[in-house]
Amino acid sequence: MKNKKWIFRLIGIAIFVYILFHVDLSKYISYLKNLQLSSFLYACGIVLGLYFIKSFRWKILLNGQGIRYSYKHTFLAFTSSNFVAFITPGRIGEFIKIFYLKHDIGVPYTRSFPSVLVDRLFDVYALLLFGLCGLIELKVFDSHLILLVAVFL
C-alpha cells in the first residue's frame, strides 16, 4: 500500500513539473503584477465561506442518513474532493467523498452515494435558479415564460 502512495505522489509531482515547463510564466507574472491584493483576498474569503457552507450542507445530508461524521472531517473531505472535481468533467470528482467515508468510518459506498448525489443536485438546481435570474434580468425571454419554468423547478 505504501508503494502505491509513493507512485501517486510521484505522478503528481511529474504532472506539476510538466505543467511548469509548458506554461508561459512571463504571462502569469504580468497577471500577478496587475492583481489587486484586496480583490484577491476578498475573493478568497468568499470562496472559503462558500466551502464552509457547502461542507455544512453535506454534513446535514449525512446526519439525515444517520451517518455521524465530524464537521472537521466533512470539511476536509469536501475540500479534497473539490480539488479533484475541478479537473474532472461535470465535477464528477466530488464523488471521491464516498471513499473518504468508507476509509474514515467504514460507511459502505452504496450508503454514502446518495448524500453526494443529492449534494450535487443541489448545486445543479442552484445553477439553474441563478441562470433563470440572469435570463429575467437580461430580458432574454418573456418574463411570463421564465416564471412558468421557475414554478416547475
C-alpha positions, 0 to 999 in steps of 0.5 A: 500500500505504501508503494502505491502512495509513493507512485501517486505522489510521484505522478503528481509531482511529474504532472506539476513539473510538466505543467511548469515547463509548458506554461508561459510564466512571463504571462502569469507574472504580468497577471500577478503584477496587475492583481489587486491584493484586496480583490484577491483576498476578498475573493478568497474569503468568499470562496472559503465561506462558500466551502464552509457552507457547502461542507455544512450542507453535506454534513446535514445530508449525512446526519439525515442518513444517520451517518455521524461524521465530524464537521472537521472531517466533512470539511476536509473531505469536501475540500479534497474532493473539490480539488479533484472535481475541478479537473474532472468533467461535470465535477464528477470528482466530488464523488471521491467523498464516498471513499473518504467515508468508507476509509474514515468510518467504514460507511459502505459506498452504496450508503454514502452515494446518495448524500453526494448525489443529492449534494450535487443536485443541489448545486445543479438546481442552484445553477439553474435558479441563478441562470433563470435570474440572469435570463429575467434580468437580461430580458432574454425571454418573456418574463411570463415564460421564465416564471412558468419554468421557475414554478416547475423547478 
